[in-house]
Amino acid sequence: GRGGGGTYSLETDEARGRALKQWEKPARVQGEIEAVWEGALLCVAYSPDGGRLCAAGLDGRVRIFDSETLECLQDCCGHAGPVTSVAWSGDGQELASASDDGTARVWVAGGEEG
């Protein structure tokens, strides 16, 4: 459920595909968010207040969604490789992402895209 932030860990298994660990993700969220990446979603994290959801994957983009409507609020690009981890700051104002390109980036949630 809601009530605080959380991070999903995804693991890849060639035989079974991706599996969620830690928290149970609602099927509607999983289906609609994964559709944006066409199956290439690698990491997901709720904001501390639970109102926003960040997701990233193989395309190197970091996207922020409204966690209720799943409307894309922000689409951040800048990584040259797959984004493997995302995490919110404690106040929910910033978001950090790490990529296989060897970089970590900090994004201002609600700020300028890119």
Secondary structure, 3 states (H helix, E strand, C coil): CCCCCEEEEEEEECCCEEEEECCCCCHHHHHHHHHHHCCCEEEEEECCCCCEEEEEECCCEEEEEECCCCCEEEEEECCCCCEEEEEECCCCCEEEEEECCCCEEEEECCCCCC
